[in-house]
Amino acid sequence: MEVEGGNNFNGGVRRRRGCTFEKNDFFPEESFKSWGNYGKALMETPFRLKDRVMARSNDDTELVEMKARSNHQMKRTLNWWDLMWFGIGGVIGSGIFVLTGLEARDAAGPAVVLSYVVSGISALLCVFCYTEFAVEIPVAGGSFAYLRVELGDFVAFIAAGNILLEYVIGQAAVARSWTSHFATLCNKHPNDFRIIVHDMDPIYGHLDPIAVIVLIAIATLAVCSTKGSSIFNNIATVVHLVVLAFIVIGGLSKANPENYTSFAPFGARGVFKASAVLFFAYVGFDAVSTMAEETKNPARDIPIGLVGSMVITTFVYCLLAVTLCLMQDYKTIDVNAPFSVAFTAVGWNWAKYIVALGALKGMTTVLLVTTVGSSRYLTHIARTHMMPPWFAHVDERTGTPLNATFSMLAATSLIALFTDLGILSNLLSISTLFIFMLVAVGLLVRRYYSSGVTTKGNQVKLIVCLVLIIGSSCGFSAYWANSDGWIGWAITVPLWLLGTVGLWLGVPQARQPKLWGVPLVPWLPSLSIAINIFLLGSIDKDSYIRFGIWTGILFVYYVLFGLHASFDTAKEFESKNSNEEVDTELKKVEEGVQRVKS
């Protein structure tokens, strides 16, 4: 059902006038009506927090009620072909052109191809988990909606905050990289297109107006039409793949097998360390799951689009990694422009322009897909009122979330204009791996727990098994990071097996997927949890400190604002439903009395 002015429950019917600001757009809930109400809400924080931690949404609420809060429906215009190209366009971007050279030279050597295999397998396992959720709950909220249904509001919000940070920083980094590659294409130095403020720290003093212009152009395209964005993405991605084919064919024609003599100079530790960083190169496929609400046939289109794009992407990444290390000795790879310098080293200096063009095309489609995805995440978060409901508005004419898109644009542009983002790449990997791990946990909860179906004994077994799986994964991740021995493996791996086998044989599945499901449950989700946590163990301490600080900021916002807004909204929704049920029962009684009289 479509509701006019569905941003609030109190105000009756009101018509939204486009991208405007109104009194109740941001905090219309009862807790924010007066300072007295807000003080009373703060006093109830422990009770409300407990309520929201324990509360879980359900599929129907996400599919019907949440959509109605956006005033208008998003238009269903996408098919599996669109999703596959969105997946390829959203993943193959600046990561492959920059991170491959860096990790090959400093962490893995030619074995960087194995690093891509490991991170690709991890990403593919995550794709399976995302796909089942996206088919069953095809809404714009992506992992936020999935976690809200299975793990509750609080966990979903913390994950969502990290998702939004991942998108903002990731888009800003890609936009600044766009400027660098555009400068290469123009045979200029990147700083030639930046405004250098000499009195500022270099980290913040290289202003990048071109990055902002690119972001504005991409956001404008994204809000005009999702289908139009898809057509542009398809064309740009085809051109991009042609350029990548040139790089592989041209590069392999100049291959020197002697460069593979020392295949894994840094050993297995280097391979897995590189995998943790290279996982950033796969960031973007989760944005495709947010387009499920705009997909014509989610049960067919989402599995083909998501899984197909990830398989193609992993294959392309491995080909490019092999090509680079065969063209040039890993010790001499240039970390800033690895493929361009490699072609120059073999005498094809002109090829650097084709490489730069391919990078530009790839980064443009990455920006487009992540712009579409991030705005859908923010839209669905705002539907729950954890963020102000103004962000949830969907424009009637375009069928796209106008407010959310331009709000994300403002945040991304601000960071892209001022900040050199090199220090934050590992933080992005932490956020991504953390969220993907939670989605895998959520899938196990979905399959093995259903309120009113799962017995108390099976609930206890499920919790014990999950603790064993997560705890053992943390154990062998920490052991790998701090020791070269085998004793820790001998303890933690059997514990992981015990937890997974315990689920497999000891806990009956409470729910089966209606349309499409992850195969080999619980083994694939459990393995996804283990690999994601294992890769987290290869990330540096400073990145965890930044992750902890950001998560702390999210918690403070949630306790002061998001908790009370979502609590009031949930209780009002429950009250409305309760009144509707009473009205329905009274209507049935009246109809029965009328039949008796007649």
N, C-alpha and C positions, 0 to 999 in steps of 0.2 A: 504494500500500500504506500502510496506517495503522500507525504504530509507537507502542506505549505507551512513554512516557518517552523519546521521540525526541530530547530535548534533548542527549543525549550519545551517543557511540558505544562508550564503554568499559564502561559499567555494566550491560550486559544489560538486562533488562526491569524497569522500575519504574513504579508507577502514580502519576500526578500527582493531588494532592489539592486541586484548585481553586487559588485565588489565594494560594498559600503560598510560604514561603521555605525552600529546602533547601540543603545544603552545596554542591552542584555546580551550582546554578542560575545562577551569575553567571560564574565563570571555571573551568569544569571541565576545560579543556584541559591537556595535558601540560606546557606551558611555565609554568603557574601552580601546579603541584603543590608546588613548594618554591622557596625563594629561589635555590638553586643552579640549578634549571632555568630560572628567570626570567633570571638573569644570563647563562646560556649562550645563551638566546634573544636577549637584547639584543646579545650579541656577533655573532650571525648576522643582525642587522638589515639590512645592505646586501644580503646574498644573498636574504633573505626578501622584502625590498621589491622587488627586481628580479623575483623569481618572481611576486609578486602583481600587479605592474604589467603583466607579460606574460601572465598567466593570464587566460583567458576561460572563462566558464561556457558551457553549451549549453542549448537549449530543454528537452530532456528532464529535465535536472537541476533546472531551475527548476520544471517542471511536476509532477515526481514526488517527487524526493528532498527538495526544500526544503519542500514541503507536509507531508511525513511528519514533519518535525521539530517540528510544532506540536501533536503528540499527537492532535488531532482535526481533521476536515475542516470548513471553513466551509460553510454551507448554501447551495445554489444556489436562490435564491428570486426573483431579479430578472429582468425582461425589458426590452425596449427602451423601453417606456413609463416604467418606473421610472427607467431611466438618463437619459432625456431630462428628466424632471422633477427628478432629482437635479442634472443639469447646469444647468438654469435656476435652481433654488433655491440651488445652490452658488456661482453667479456674480453674480446680480443682488442686491446687498446694499448695504452702507453706502457703497461706492465711488461709485455713481451719485448718491447723495444728498449727498455731501460734495465729492468731487474735481471733479465737473462745474463747480460754481460757482467753485471755487478756480482751476482752469485756464482757464476762460472769462474771468475777470476779470484774471488776472495773466499769462497766457501766450498765449492763442489768440484771445480774443474770440468772436464768434458762429461763427468757423471751428472751434470746438471739436468740432463735428459731424464735420469732416474728420479731426480727431485720433482720434475714436472709430472712424472708418472704417479709418484706417491701423493702429491697434492691433488692431482686429477682424480685418483681413486677416491680420496677423501671427499672431494667436491661432488663426485658422482653419487656416493652414498648419501650425501646431504640432499642431492637432487631427488633421489628416490623418496626420502622422507617428506620433502617439500611437496612433491607431486601428489602423494596421497592426500595430504591436507588440502592442497589447492583444488583437487577434484571434489572432495567432500564439502569444503567450505570455500566456494569460489567468491571471495570478497577482496576488496582493495587493501585490507590490512596486512596481508602476507603473514609473516611469522608472528607479528603482534597479535593478530586474531587467533592464530593457532594456539599460541601459548596462553592466551586469555581463556580459551575454552578448556585447556587441559591442565595448566599449572596455576591459574588464577591471575587476578588483576595486577598484583604487585610485581610478580616475576615478569609478566608481560610488559609492564611499564619500564622496568630497568633494562630489559632487552631492547625495547623500542627506543629508549633514549640513546643507547649505544648504536642502534641502527641509524638513527638520524645523524649522530656524530660521524659515523662511518661515511654516510653519503655526503655530508657537507665537506668534510676534509678531503675525501676521495675526489669529489667533483672539482674542488678548488685546485688540488694537485694536478689533475688532468688538464684543467684550463690553463694553468701556468706552463705545463709541459707543451700544450698546444702552441703557445707563443714561441717557445724555444724551437720547435720543429718548423714553425712558419718562418722563423728567422733563418734557419738552415736552408729552407727552400728558396729564400730570397738572397742567399749567399751573404747573410749578415750574422753578427754575433747577437745572441738573445738579448743582451742588455741594451742593444741599439734600439729596441722597441719598448724598453722600460724607462721609467722616470726614476733616476737615482737621487735620493735625498741624502746628501753627504753627512748631515748632522745626526742621522738615525742609525741604529744598529743595522748592519747589512741583512740580518734575518728579516727585518721589517721595512727596510728602507729602499727596496727595489720595487717600486710600484708598477703594477702590470695592468694598464687600462685595456689592452687587447683581450686579456683573459675575461674581463668583465663584459666587454662587447660581445664576445663569443657566447658567454653564458646567457646574456639577455636575448640574443638571437635564438638560441636553442629553446629557452623557456617560452618564448613567443610562439614558436612552432608547436611546442608540446601542448599549450593551452588552446590552440586553434582547433586541433583535431587529432585524436589518437590514431585514427586510420591514416590521416595524412602523414603523421609522424612515422607510421609503419612503412608507408610507401617510400618516404625519404630514406629511412633506415635500410630498406631492402636494396635500393639503388646504390647507396653509399657502401654498404657491406659487400655487394658484388664487386665494386671497383676495388675495395680493400683486399678482397680475396685474390683478385687478379694480381695485385701488387705483391702479395705474399707468395703467390705461385712464382712470380719472377724472382723474388729473393731466394727461394728454395732451389729452383732450377739453375739460376745463374750462379748461386753460391756453391752448389754441389759440383758444377762444372769446373770450379777452381779449388776443389777439395784436395787436401793434403793428408793422407792417412797417417803420416807420422805425428800429426797433432793429437792423435788419439793414443799415442804410445803410453802416456801416463794417464789412464782413464779416470781413476778416482784418487787423486793425490792427497785428498783430505780425509779419505776413508768414509765409513758409513755415517759417522757423526756429521761430517760436512754435508753429506747428501740430505740428511733429515733437517739439519739447520737451515739449509737452503730451501727445503720444502715449506718450512714454516713461513718464510718471507714470500716465497713464490705463490703461496696461497692467495696473496693479494691480487695476483694476476687473474684469479678466477672470480673475484668479487664482481657482482653484477647480475649473476643468474637469478639471485633471489628477487631482484627487481621484476623479473618476468612473472613471478608468482603473484605479484600485486595486480597484474593485468587480468587475473582470472575473472573479475567482475565484468570485464569488457569482452569476454570470450564467448563466441557463439555456442560452442559445444564443449564445455570444460572436460567432460569425461573422456572425450577423444583427443581434443586439441592439446590439453596441457601435458599429458604424458609424452606425446610425440614431440611437442615443441621443446620441453625442458630437457628430457633425456637425450633427444637427438642433437640439440645444440651443444650439450656438454661433451658428448662423445666426439663430435667434430672438432670442438675447441681443443680438447686434450691432444688429439692427433696432430692438429696444426702446431700447437706449442712444441710438441716433441720434435717434429720435423724442423722447426726453426732453431731449436736448441742444438740439434745435431749439425745443422748447416753451419751455424756460427763457429762451433768448436772445430769443425773440419777445415774451415777457411783460414783460421788464425789460431796460433798457440794461445791457450787460455791465459798465460801469464802476460800477454801483450794486448789483451782485449781492452778497449776503451770503455770505461763504465758509463760515460755520458751519452755516447752515440755508438754503441757497439757494432751495429750492422753497417752504418755509414763508413766508419773507419776501417772495418774489415774489407769492404769493397775497394776502398782507397788503397789498402795494403796489397791487394792482388792486382792493382793497376786499373781498376774500373772506377775512377774518381767521379765520373758522370753519374754512376748509379746511386750516389748518395742523395740525389734529388728525387729519384723514384722512391727510395726508402723513406725520405722525409714526407713525400706525398702519401705513402701508405700509412705512416704514423698519424698524419693529420686526419685522414679519413677514419682510421680506427678510433682516434680520440673523439672525433665529432660524434660518432654513433654511440660511444660509451657515455658521453655527456647527455645525449638525447635519452637513452634508455634509463640512466640513473635519475635524470630529471623527472621523467614520467613515474618511475618507481618510488622515489622519495616523496613526491607530492601525494601519492596514494597512501603511503604509510601514514603521513601526517594527517590526511583526511580521516582515516579510520580511527586513529588515536583520538582525534577531536570528537568523533562521533560518541565516544564513551565519556567525554567531558574531562578526561585526564589532561587534555590540552583544551584551551578555550574553543567552544563550538563554532566560532567564526571561521576557523580553519577547515571545517567540515563541509562548507557550502560547495555544491556542484552547480556550475553555470547551466541555466536552462537551454541556452542556444547551442553551446559547444559540447555539452555533456562531459566537461572536464573540470577538475577541482582548481578553479582560478585562484582563490585566496591562498591555498596551500602551496601552489606552484610558485607564485611570486614571493611568498614569504621565505621559502627555501632558497629562491634566487637571491634575495637580499642577504641572507646569512652567508651563502657560498661566495657571493661577489665580494663581500667585505673581507673575507679571509683570503680569497684569491688576489685581491688588489694589493694587500700589504705583506703577506706572509710567505716566507720560504718554508715549504712543508716537508723537507727531507727528514727531520727528526721524528715525524709522526707516522711513517709508513708501518713500523712495527705495531703501533697502537691500533691501526686499522686492522691488522691481522688478528690481534687479540680480540677485538670486538666481534669480528666475523666468526672466528673459531668458537668463541663463547656462545654466540647466538645459535650457530649451527648445532653445537652440542646440545643446547636446550631444546631445539626442535626435535632432535632424535629422542631425547628423554620424553618429550611430550607425546611422540608417536607411540612409545612403549606404554605410557599411561593410557593413551586412547584405546589401545588394543586390549589392555589387561584390566582396566578399571572402568566400571560404569555404575553410577549411583543407583542403588536399588537392585542391582544384578550381582555385583561382586560381593561375596561374603566377607565377614570381618576377618576370618582366617586367611583368605586369599589376599585381602588388602595388606595384612602384615607380611605375607610372603613376598608380595610385590615390592613393598618398601625395602625389605631386607635385600632382595636381589638387586634393586636399583642402587642401594648403598654399596653393595659388593662391586658392581660394575663401575660405578663412578669412583669409588674409593681406590680400587685396584688400578684403575686408569691413571688417577692422580699419582699413585705410588710408583708405577713404572715410568711415568713421565718425569717425576722428581729424581728417581734413581738414575735415569738416562742422563739427566742434566748434570749430575754431580758425581757419577762413578762409572768406571770402565769394567766393573766386575760382573758377576752373573748371579750372585746370591739373591739380589733384589728381584731379578726376573723369575727366579725359581719360586719366589713367594707370591708375587703379584699376578703373574700370568695365570697360575692355577685358580687364584681367587676370582679373576675375571671369568674364566671358564665356568667356575662354580656358580657365579651369579647368573650367567647366560643360560647354562643348562638348567638351573633352578627355575628360571622363567619358562623355558621351553617345555619342561616335563612336569613342573610342580604347580604351575598357575594356569588355569584354563583361560583362554581368550574370551573376554566379555563382549567384544564387539568385532564384527567382520566388516571390511569395507564394502560399501554398496556397489561401487562402480569400478574402482581401480585401487589395488593395494600393493604395498611394498612386498616383494617376495622374501622368503626365508626369514620371517619374523620369528624369534627376536634377534637372530644372528646379525643381519645387516644393520639395524639400528644400533645394536650394542657395539658392533665394530666401528660404526661411525663415531659413537661417543669416545671409544678408545683412541682412535686415530686423531680426532680433534684435540683431545686433552693431551695426547702425546706430543703433537706439534706445538701446543701451547708451552710445553716445557723447554722449547728451544729458543724462546723469545727472551730478550734481555730484561734485567731487573728494572731499569729506568722506565721502560714502556709499561710495566705493571704498576709502577708508582703513578704514572699519568692516568692509567686506566682506573686505578683506585680513587684518584682525586675526582675524575669525571663522574664516576658512579656515586661518590659521596655527594656531589652537587645535585645529581638526579634525585637522590634520596631526600635531601633537604627540600627541593622543590615539591616532591611528592607529598611529604608530610605537611608542608605549609599550604599547598594549593590543590594539587591533583587528587590527593586522597579525599578531601572534603567535597570537591566538585563531583567526583565519580560516585562517592557514597550517597550524596543527595540524589543524584540522577538515578542510581540503581534502586534506591528505596522508593522514589516516586514512580518509577517504572513498575516495581512490584506492586505498589498500591493501586496503580491504574489497572494492572492485570487482575488483581484481586477483586476490584469493583466490577470489572467486566464479567468475571466469573459469577459474581453474585447476581448481576443483572441477567445473565444467561439462565441461571437456575430459577430466578423469580419468573422469568418469561416462560420457562418450561412448566412451572407450577400453575401459572395463570392459564396456559393452554390446556393443562390437564383439567382444571376446574371448569373451563368452558365446555370441554368435551363431556364432562359428567353432567353438567346442566342440560346440555342438548340431548 
